[in-house]
């Protein structure tokens, strides 16, 4: 067979394949563009929503806690800002039907307040006509609650202020951990390090548990509305969780939006303050050496502890790791 004949056969057989691959490549480019557009829209919406959380409603509420971290999170203003920005950046600002449809792909929004958190998720409710409907509604505030085997309980906050129920004495205490240390029968209040570790773990676990619950419930209602996608709690790194619970903020999840033959899934976190002090993460590498590094550094060291300053991290026995060159101290 002549070379020219082989060339003709090759072209006849493989040209359609190359053509389809080219179309697929263009499709992938389109998918990536849409994914970036949606991700930017979600991130911007959460940032706008998070910024509205610092609107304190009343001076009376401000005086309840003597804490630099306390702000009464205005979840309604945050939701309004989030929705408005998201609709605008996704091109559906003037399309109520599309806006309604979009919420079937938002299984949950979390607002972290100083002394508890709210979930905005699908729930059953009764309207003014007595009809039972399903739609997104706020939960009541859920406390950052912890209890021990002795029946003692603590309601944590985003810093060291606590409400403590002492089971043995059947009485409540309120104040900062350091002020209550040694004055109650709750041993956790007497150890600064253990208190901080349990506080952070408790807050993260409580939020994760409720998120998993409401996302699973969203699957049932979404399926009834013709959405077969299975919504799941995304894997969020420990560093992101630790940073999220450092101050009041908003978390939003979008999942299952069809893009070609793929699905768009993402989440975004937004804080309630315009300026936040830098956070330092402490961790141990695979050689057992303890390092700390500043928030924002690209580092593979597992996060074990969080510090408000480099001085605190150094005092705890951690060595500074370069942000610009992680391989160099």
C-alpha positions in Angstrom: 0.0 0.0 0.0 1.3 3.4 -1.0 2.2 6.0 1.6 -0.4 8.3 0.1 -3.0 5.6 0.6 -1.9 5.3 4.2 -2.2 9.0 4.6 -5.7 9.0 3.2 -6.8 6.1 5.5 -5.1 7.8 8.6 -6.9 11.1 7.8 -10.3 9.3 7.2 -10.0 7.4 10.5 -8.4 9.9 12.9 -9.7 13.3 11.6 -13.1 12.8 13.2 -11.4 11.9 16.5 -9.2 15.0 16.4 -12.2 17.1 15.5 -14.2 15.7 18.5 -11.2 16.2 20.8 -10.9 19.7 19.6 -14.6 20.3 20.4 -14.0 18.7 23.8 -11.1 21.0 24.5 -13.1 24.0 23.6 -15.9 22.7 25.9 -13.4 22.2 28.7 -12.2 25.8 28.3 -15.8 26.9 28.5 -16.4 24.8 31.6 -13.3 26.2 33.3 -14.4 29.8 32.4 -17.9 29.2 33.9 -16.4 27.5 37.0 -14.1 30.5 37.6 -17.0 32.9 37.1 -19.2 31.0 39.5 -16.4 30.7 42.1 -15.7 34.4 41.9 -19.4 35.2 42.3 -19.7 32.9 45.3 -16.5 34.3 46.9 -17.5 37.9 46.4 -21.1 37.3 47.7 -19.8 35.7 50.9 -17.3 38.6 51.4 -20.1 41.1 51.0 -22.3 39.1 53.3 -19.6 38.8 55.9 -18.9 42.5 55.9 -22.5 43.1 56.9 -22.2 41.0 60.0 -20.4 43.8 61.8 -23.6 45.8 62.0 -24.5 45.8 65.7 -28.3 46.2 66.1 -28.4 47.6 69.7 -26.0 49.1 72.1 -27.6 47.0 74.9 -26.4 43.8 73.3 -22.9 45.2 72.9 -22.6 45.7 76.7 -23.4 42.0 77.5 -19.9 40.9 76.8 -16.7 42.7 77.7 -14.9 41.3 74.7 -13.0 42.7 71.7 -14.4 39.9 69.6 -18.0 40.4 70.4 -20.2 41.7 67.6 -23.9 41.0 67.2 -24.0 39.3 63.8 -26.8 40.8 61.6 -27.6 37.6 59.7 -30.5 39.2 57.8 -28.4 42.0 56.3 -25.7 39.5 55.6 -28.1 37.2 53.7 -29.5 40.2 51.8 -26.0 41.3 50.7 -25.0 37.8 49.9 -28.0 37.1 47.7 -27.9 40.5 45.9 -24.2 40.1 45.0 -24.6 36.4 44.0 -27.6 37.1 41.7 -25.8 40.1 40.1 -22.5 38.2 39.4 -24.3 35.1 38.1 -26.4 37.2 35.7 -29.8 36.6 37.2 -30.4 39.9 39.0 -33.6 40.4 37.1 -34.8 36.8 36.9 -36.8 35.8 40.0 -37.4 32.3 38.6 -33.7 31.6 38.1 -33.0 33.0 41.6 -35.6 30.6 43.1 -34.0 27.7 41.2 -30.5 28.6 42.3 -31.4 28.0 46.0 -31.9 24.3 45.2 -28.2 24.2 44.7 -27.3 26.0 47.9 -27.8 23.3 50.6 -26.7 25.5 53.5 -25.4 28.8 54.7 -23.7 29.2 58.1 -23.4 32.4 60.1 -20.9 32.2 63.0 -21.9 34.5 65.8 -19.9 35.3 68.9 -21.8 32.9 71.2 -23.4 30.5 68.7 -24.2 30.0 65.0 -27.2 29.9 62.6 -28.0 27.7 59.7 -29.9 28.9 56.7 -31.2 25.7 55.1 -34.3 23.9 53.7 -36.9 23.5 56.4 -40.7 22.8 56.5 -42.8 25.8 57.5 -46.4 26.9 57.5 -47.5 30.0 55.7 -50.2 32.5 56.6 -52.8 30.3 54.9 -51.9 27.3 57.0 -50.2 25.5 54.1 -47.1 23.4 54.8 -44.2 24.5 52.5 -40.6 23.8 52.1 -37.9 26.5 51.8 -34.8 28.0 53.2 -35.3 29.4 56.7 -33.0 30.4 59.6 -32.6 28.1 62.5 -32.6 29.5 66.1 -29.1 30.3 67.3 -27.3 27.0 68.1 -24.8 27.4 71.1 -21.2 26.1 71.0 -22.2 23.6 73.7 -19.9 21.1 75.5 -20.5 18.8 78.5 -18.5 16.3 80.6 -19.3 13.0 82.2 -20.0 14.8 85.6 -22.9 16.7 84.1 -21.0 20.0 83.9 -21.6 22.0 80.7 -20.0 25.0 79.0 -21.3 27.3 76.3 -18.2 28.5 74.5 -17.7 31.8 72.6 -15.2 32.8 69.9 -12.8 33.7 72.7 -12.4 32.7 76.3 -15.7 34.1 77.6 -18.0 31.2 78.8 -21.3 30.4 80.4 -20.7 27.5 82.7 -23.2 25.2 84.5 -21.6 23.6 87.6 -23.5 20.4 88.1 -22.3 19.6 91.7 -23.4 23.1 93.0 -26.4 23.4 90.6 -25.3 27.0 89.6 -24.3 29.0 86.6 -21.1 31.1 86.2 -20.3 33.6 83.5 -17.0 35.2 82.7 -13.6 34.8 81.1 -11.9 31.4 81.7 -8.9 33.0 83.4 -11.3 34.8 85.9 -13.2 31.6 86.6 -10.1 29.3 86.9 -10.0 27.7 90.4 -13.4 29.0 91.3 -15.6 26.2 90.0 -15.7 22.4 90.0 -15.1 22.3 86.2 -11.6 21.1 85.6 -11.5 22.3 82.0 -11.4 25.9 83.1 -8.2 25.4 85.1 -6.0 24.6 82.1 -5.5 27.3 79.4 -4.1 24.9 76.8 -6.7 22.2 77.3 -9.5 24.8 77.3 -8.5 26.3 74.0 -8.1 22.9 72.4 -11.5 21.7 73.5 -13.1 25.0 72.7 -11.9 24.9 69.1 -12.7 21.3 68.6 -16.2 21.7 70.0 -17.1 24.6 67.8 -15.8 22.9 64.6 -17.5 19.6 65.4 -20.8 21.2 66.3 -20.9 23.2 63.0 -19.8 20.1 61.0 -22.5 17.9 62.5 -25.3 20.4 61.8 -24.0 21.0 58.3 -23.9 17.3 57.5 -27.5 17.0 58.9 -28.9 19.8 56.9 -27.1 18.9 53.7 -28.4 15.3 54.0 -31.9 16.7 54.5 -31.4 18.9 51.4 -30.8 15.8 49.3 -34.3 14.5 50.1 -36.1 17.8 49.2 -33.9 18.3 46.1 -34.7 14.9 44.8 -38.5 15.6 45.1 -37.9 18.6 42.9 -36.1 16.7 40.2 -32.5 17.2 41.2 -30.7 13.8 41.3 -27.3 15.2 42.4 -26.1 13.9 45.8 -25.1 16.8 48.1 -22.3 16.1 50.6 -20.3 18.1 53.1 -17.1 19.1 51.3 -13.7 18.3 52.7 -12.4 21.5 54.3 -8.9 21.6 55.6 -8.2 22.0 59.3 -6.4 25.2 58.7 -9.5 26.7 57.0 -11.7 25.5 59.8 -9.4 27.0 62.5 -9.2 30.3 60.6 -13.0 30.3 60.2 -13.9 30.0 63.9 -11.4 32.7 64.9 -14.0 35.4 64.4 -17.7 35.9 63.3 -18.2 35.1 59.7 -20.3 33.5 57.0 -19.9 30.2 55.1 -21.8 29.3 51.9 -22.0 26.1 49.9 -23.0 25.7 46.3 -23.2 22.2 44.8 -24.5 20.3 41.8 -25.0 23.1 39.3 -24.7 21.4 35.8 -22.0 22.8 33.6 -21.9 20.7 30.4 -21.5 17.1 31.6 -19.9 18.2 34.8 -21.1 19.8 38.1 -20.0 22.9 39.8 -19.2 22.4 43.5 -17.6 25.0 45.8 -17.7 26.8 49.1 -16.6 30.2 50.4 -15.8 31.7 53.8 -16.1 35.3 54.7 -15.2 37.2 57.9 -17.2 39.9 59.6 -14.3 42.3 60.1 -12.5 44.5 57.6 -9.2 44.0 59.4 -8.1 40.9 61.2 -4.9 40.4 63.2 -2.6 37.8 61.6 -2.9 34.2 62.8 0.0 31.9 63.3 -0.3 28.2 62.9 1.9 25.7 64.8 2.5 22.2 63.6 4.9 19.3 63.5 6.6 18.1 60.4 7.3 14.4 59.5 10.6 14.6 61.4 8.9 15.6 64.6 10.2 19.2 64.5 7.7 21.9 65.7 7.3 24.9 63.3 5.0 27.9 63.2 4.1 30.0 60.2 1.9 32.9 59.4 -1.6 32.6 57.9 -1.5 32.8 54.1 1.8 30.9 53.8 1.7 27.9 51.5 2.9 25.2 53.9 2.5 21.5 54.2 3.0 21.3 58.0 -0.1 19.9 59.7 -1.9 22.4 61.9 -1.9 21.4 65.6 -2.3 24.8 67.4 -3.2 28.4 66.6 -1.5 31.5 68.0 -2.3 35.2 67.9 1.3 36.2 67.7 4.7 34.9 66.7 5.8 35.4 70.3 3.1 33.1 71.6 4.1 30.4 69.1 7.8 30.7 70.0 7.0 30.5 73.7 5.2 27.3 73.1 8.3 25.7 71.6 7.7 26.3 67.9 10.4 27.4 65.4 9.6 30.0 62.7 9.3 28.6 59.2 10.0 30.9 56.3 6.9 32.0 54.4 8.8 32.7 51.2 10.9 29.5 51.2 9.2 26.8 53.3 12.3 24.7 53.1 14.3 27.2 55.0 13.9 28.2 58.7 
